[in-house]
Amino acid sequence: MEDNEKKEVVKKAPVKKKVEKKEPVITEPVVYQKKKNNFFKYFLFYLITVASAVGAAILVVKLCPIESKVITETVNKTMVSEEGIEEAITGVYDAVVTVKTSSYGSLVSTGSGFVYKKEDNVGYIITNNHVIEDGDSYSVVLQNGEEVEAKLLGCDKYSDLAVLSIDGDKVVKVAKLGDDSLLKIGNTVFTVGSPMGSEYSGSVTRGIISATDRTVESDDIVTNVIQTDAAINPGNSGGPLVNMAGEVIGITSSKLSATQIEGMGFAIPINDAMAYVKSLEKGEKISRPVIGVSLIAVTDRYKLFYYGINVDRSIEKGLVVARVEKGSPAAKSGLEEGDVILEINGKEVESLSKFRYYLFQHKIGDKISIKYIRNKKEMTTDIVLEGD
């Protein structure tokens, strides 16, 4: 009996454990309720955060209208600059012509040009001197394909400029001239011209201003130029370099451009060109200052030997005075044959082209300072410039 009772007691113990297993069932609704409450809390927090951010944005716009306006204007300007290229091209396109140069009835060269003025029923066209220098008769092809006889009014080798005239009734458009002094590196520009001849007349290329004040040398002439990465090919010479306002700010020249280097083209600044154009229109010779000497580079030993001039070999730079004209500004200043010119107004001259470049920056009547070597001693003299 007692043993049976003990066994019954042992069997009842697991029953109590089964009751304990019901605890998770009781707690499940509680956990779910907590998760549900947390979800609403997070959602409410999210709504408050979003509302706060929107409110802050509205407050910034109201308190800082200038910054908002600047951003809007910047976007608008960018869009206008992209869309405005078409309007700029239209403003100058019909003013551009193909220049054809003939000699004894045969075509010898072609280039580009543009009408910059119409006055008294005469159209005036600018082009490069090297486009027309080998000819005796000239014509221009308009954008509508009509070929018109042209007359050479004046030309100048050192500035590489020439002015032609045509019947004013044939002028379709006159190009507007700009101010190249306002150019900045990175400004968008384009060219219009006739690369490779009249077959491709009216071709447009686009680029930016790479530099505003370069000097390049060609045929012993140093020229101040604008550098651009817009393509400038043979036949573009004499055509316009144009800004986004449709204004001509330069005259392109394939002669000056580095044809062996891609993306490096040059143009004569329009301000420099117009300083000579008025004289060329009248057929007047461009008068430049002279000092009245013949010069030889100190490095040209063969030519110095030919003229019987001995120069100290320790002198490595400069220009040797080979001859002094009687009564010339140089003669009046005391310069003599054998003197080695080192500087003009403090600027070193290593070549004849550089000497000419610095000299031509002055006007007739100006006084310049020349530093030179004589008998191994550096000396200085002042020269009053006269016309050629």
C-alpha positions in Angstrom: 0.0 0.0 0.0 2.6 2.5 1.0 4.7 1.6 -2.1 1.7 2.3 -4.4 1.0 5.6 -2.7 4.6 6.6 -3.3 4.3 5.8 -6.9 1.2 7.9 -7.3 3.0 10.8 -5.7 5.9 10.5 -8.2 3.5 10.4 -11.2 1.8 13.6 -10.1 5.0 15.7 -10.4 5.0 15.9 -14.2 1.5 17.1 -14.2 2.6 20.3 -12.5 5.3 20.8 -15.2 2.6 20.6 -17.9 0.8 23.5 -16.3 4.1 25.6 -16.4 4.3 25.1 -20.2 1.2 27.2 -20.6 3.1 30.4 -19.5 4.4 31.2 -23.0 0.8 31.0 -24.3 -0.2 33.6 -21.7 2.7 36.0 -22.6 2.3 35.9 -26.4 -0.5 38.5 -26.7 1.6 40.8 -24.4 4.7 40.6 -26.7 2.6 41.3 -29.8 1.0 44.3 -28.2 4.4 45.8 -27.3 5.6 45.4 -30.9 2.4 47.0 -32.2 2.9 49.9 -29.8 6.5 50.3 -30.9 5.5 50.4 -34.5 3.1 53.3 -34.0 5.8 55.1 -31.9 8.4 54.8 -34.7 5.9 55.9 -37.4 4.9 58.9 -35.4 8.6 59.8 -34.9 9.1 59.5 -38.6 6.2 61.8 -39.4 7.5 64.4 -36.9 11.0 64.3 -38.5 9.8 64.7 -42.0 7.5 67.6 -41.0 10.4 69.3 -39.2 12.7 68.9 -42.3 10.1 70.4 -44.6 9.5 73.2 -42.2 13.2 73.9 -42.0 13.6 74.0 -45.8 10.7 76.4 -46.1 12.2 78.6 -43.4 15.7 78.6 -45.2 14.1 79.7 -48.5 12.2 82.5 -46.8 15.2 83.7 -44.8 17.7 83.2 -47.6 16.0 84.3 -50.9 19.3 85.6 -52.4 20.9 82.2 -52.3 17.9 80.6 -53.9 17.9 83.3 -56.6 21.6 82.8 -57.3 21.1 79.1 -57.9 18.1 79.8 -60.2 20.0 82.4 -62.2 23.1 80.1 -62.5 20.9 77.4 -64.0 19.2 79.8 -66.3 22.5 81.3 -67.5 23.8 77.8 -68.3 20.7 77.0 -70.3 20.9 80.3 -72.1 24.6 79.9 -73.0 23.9 76.5 -74.5 20.8 77.7 -76.4 22.3 81.0 -77.3 25.0 79.6 -79.6 22.5 79.3 -82.4 21.5 82.9 -82.1 25.1 84.0 -81.9 26.0 82.1 -85.1 22.9 83.6 -86.9 24.1 87.1 -86.0 27.4 86.7 -87.9 26.9 83.8 -90.3 25.8 85.7 -93.4 28.6 88.3 -92.9 31.2 85.6 -93.5 32.6 85.1 -97.1 35.0 82.9 -98.9 37.9 84.9 -100.3 39.4 83.7 -103.7 42.8 85.0 -104.9 43.9 84.6 -108.5 47.0 85.4 -110.4 47.0 85.8 -114.2 43.6 84.3 -114.3 44.4 81.2 -112.2 43.2 80.5 -108.6 46.2 80.5 -106.3 44.6 80.5 -102.8 41.4 80.7 -100.9 40.6 81.9 -97.4 37.9 83.5 -95.3 36.8 87.0 -94.5 33.8 88.9 -93.1 32.0 92.1 -93.8 32.7 94.5 -90.9 31.2 97.7 -92.3 28.9 99.0 -95.0 29.2 102.7 -95.9 28.2 104.8 -99.0 27.0 101.6 -100.7 30.4 99.9 -100.2 30.9 96.7 -98.2 34.2 96.4 -96.4 35.8 93.0 -95.7 38.7 92.0 -93.4 40.9 89.0 -94.2 44.5 88.0 -93.7 47.3 89.5 -95.8 48.8 86.0 -96.5 45.4 85.0 -98.2 45.7 87.7 -100.9 49.5 88.5 -101.1 50.2 86.3 -104.2 47.3 87.5 -106.3 46.4 90.3 -108.7 42.6 89.8 -108.8 40.1 88.9 -106.1 36.5 87.7 -105.6 34.4 86.6 -102.6 31.7 83.9 -102.4 28.7 84.9 -100.3 26.8 82.4 -98.1 24.1 82.1 -100.7 26.7 80.9 -103.2 26.9 84.1 -105.3 30.4 85.0 -106.3 31.2 88.8 -106.3 34.2 90.7 -107.6 36.2 92.3 -104.9 38.8 95.1 -104.8 41.9 95.2 -102.7 42.1 98.5 -100.8 45.1 97.9 -98.6 47.3 95.2 -97.0 50.0 95.0 -94.4 52.5 92.2 -94.0 53.5 92.7 -90.3 49.9 92.7 -89.0 48.9 90.1 -91.6 45.8 92.1 -92.4 44.1 93.1 -95.7 40.9 95.0 -96.5 38.7 94.3 -99.6 35.6 96.1 -100.8 32.5 94.9 -102.7 29.3 96.4 -104.0 27.2 97.4 -101.0 24.1 96.0 -102.6 25.6 92.5 -102.3 26.1 92.8 -98.6 23.6 90.5 -96.7 24.9 91.0 -93.2 27.4 93.2 -91.3 29.3 91.6 -88.4 29.2 93.2 -85.1 32.6 93.9 -83.5 33.3 93.2 -79.9 36.0 94.0 -77.4 38.7 91.4 -76.9 40.0 93.0 -73.7 36.9 91.6 -72.0 37.7 88.0 -72.8 38.4 85.6 -70.0 40.0 82.1 -70.1 37.2 79.5 -70.5 34.8 81.8 -72.5 32.9 79.9 -75.2 33.8 81.0 -78.8 33.3 79.7 -82.3 34.7 80.3 -85.8 33.0 80.5 -89.1 35.0 80.0 -92.3 35.9 77.9 -95.3 38.3 75.2 -94.3 39.8 73.4 -97.3 38.2 75.8 -99.7 34.8 77.0 -100.8 33.4 73.5 -100.9 33.1 73.7 -97.1 32.3 77.3 -96.8 30.2 78.3 -93.8 31.7 75.6 -91.5 31.4 76.4 -87.8 33.7 75.1 -85.1 33.3 75.6 -81.4 35.8 75.9 -78.5 36.9 78.0 -75.5 39.5 80.7 -74.9 42.7 79.0 -73.9 44.7 82.1 -73.3 44.2 85.8 -74.0 47.7 87.1 -74.4 50.1 84.9 -76.3 52.9 85.7 -78.7 53.8 83.5 -81.7 56.4 83.8 -84.3 56.0 83.1 -88.0 58.2 84.2 -90.9 60.4 86.3 -88.6 57.4 88.2 -87.4 56.1 88.0 -83.8 52.4 88.5 -83.3 50.3 89.0 -80.2 47.3 86.5 -80.4 44.4 85.0 -78.7 44.7 81.2 -78.2 41.7 78.9 -78.6 41.0 75.2 -78.9 38.4 75.7 -81.6 39.5 74.0 -84.8 41.3 76.4 -87.3 42.2 74.7 -90.5 43.7 75.9 -93.8 41.0 78.1 -95.4 39.8 79.5 -92.1 42.4 82.3 -92.3 40.8 85.7 -92.2 37.5 84.4 -90.7 36.0 85.6 -87.5 36.5 84.3 -83.9 33.1 85.1 -82.3 31.9 85.3 -78.7 28.5 84.1 -77.3 27.1 87.6 -77.9 27.7 87.1 -81.7 30.5 89.7 -81.7 33.8 89.3 -83.6 36.6 89.4 -81.1 39.4 88.0 -83.3 40.6 87.2 -86.8 41.6 83.5 -87.2 44.8 82.6 -88.9 45.8 79.0 -89.8 49.3 80.4 -90.7 49.9 81.1 -87.0 48.1 78.0 -85.7 50.1 75.0 -84.6 49.0 72.5 -87.2 51.0 69.7 -85.7 49.3 70.1 -82.4 45.6 69.4 -82.0 43.4 71.9 -80.2 45.8 74.9 -80.5 44.6 77.7 -82.8 45.3 81.4 -82.8 43.5 84.6 -83.7 44.6 88.3 -84.1 42.8 90.3 -81.4 40.1 92.5 -83.0 41.2 95.6 -81.1 44.8 95.3 -82.5 43.4 94.7 -86.0 41.1 97.8 -86.0 44.0 100.0 -85.1 45.3 99.4 -88.7 42.1 98.9 -90.6 41.2 102.6 -91.0 44.5 103.2 -92.8 44.1 100.1 -94.9 40.6 101.2 -96.0 42.2 104.3 -97.5 45.0 102.4 -99.2 47.5 104.0 -96.8 50.8 102.4 -95.9 51.1 101.5 -92.2 53.9 103.7 -90.9 56.0 102.2 -88.2 58.9 103.5 -86.1 62.5 102.8 -87.1 65.9 103.5 -85.6 68.0 103.1 -88.8 70.2 100.1 -88.3 70.8 96.7 -89.8 71.0 93.9 -87.3 72.5 90.3 -87.1 71.8 87.8 -84.4 74.9 87.3 -82.2 74.5 83.5 -82.7 74.7 83.8 -86.6 78.5 83.4 -86.7 78.5 82.7 -90.5 76.8 86.0 -91.3 79.0 87.9 -88.9 82.1 86.4 -90.6 80.7 87.3 -94.0 80.4 91.0 -93.0 83.8 90.9 -91.3 82.4 91.6 -87.8 84.1 90.2 -84.7 82.1 89.7 -81.6 83.4 88.5 -78.2 82.5 84.9 -77.8 81.5 85.4 -74.2 78.4 87.3 -75.5 75.7 84.7 -76.1 72.6 86.8 -76.6 71.7 90.0 -78.4 71.8 91.6 -81.9 74.9 93.0 -83.5 74.7 96.4 -85.3 76.0 95.6 -88.8 75.3 99.0 -90.3 74.1 102.5 -89.1 72.3 104.8 -91.5 73.7 108.3 -91.6 71.4 110.8 -89.9 69.2 108.1 -88.5 67.9 108.0 -84.9 70.5 105.3 -84.1 73.3 107.5 -85.5 72.1 110.5 -83.5 72.0 108.4 -80.3 75.7 107.3 -80.7 75.2 103.7 -81.7 78.0 102.3 -83.8 78.7 99.2 -86.0 79.8 96.3 -83.8 77.7 97.3 -80.8 75.6 94.4 -79.4 72.0 95.5 -78.5 70.7 93.6 -75.4 67.5 95.3 -74.4 64.7 97.7 -75.5 63.2 99.5 -72.5 64.3 96.7 -70.2 63.1 93.8 -72.4 65.6 91.3 -73.7 66.0 91.0 -77.5 67.3 87.6 -78.6 66.1 87.7 -82.2 65.4 90.3 -84.9 61.7 89.3 -84.7 61.5 90.1 -81.0 63.4 93.4 -81.5 60.9 94.4 -84.2 57.9 93.3 -82.0 59.0 95.5 -79.1 59.9 98.4 -81.4 56.5 98.3 -83.1 54.7 98.6 -79.8 55.8 102.2 -79.8 54.7 105.2 -81.8 56.7 107.6 -84.0 58.1 110.3 -81.7 58.4 108.0 -78.7 61.7 107.9 -76.8 63.1 104.4 -76.0 66.1 103.2 -74.0 68.6 100.8 -75.6 71.1 98.8 -73.6 74.1 97.6 -75.5 77.6 96.2 -75.2 80.7 98.0 -76.6 84.2 96.9 -75.9 82.9 94.5 -73.2 81.2 97.3 -71.3 77.4 97.6 -70.9 76.1 101.0 -72.0 72.7 102.7 -72.4 71.4 105.3 -74.8 68.0 107.0 -75.5 66.6 107.1 -79.1 63.7 109.2 -80.4 61.8 107.1 -82.9 61.2 108.3 -86.5 58.9 106.9 -89.2 59.9 104.6 -92.0 
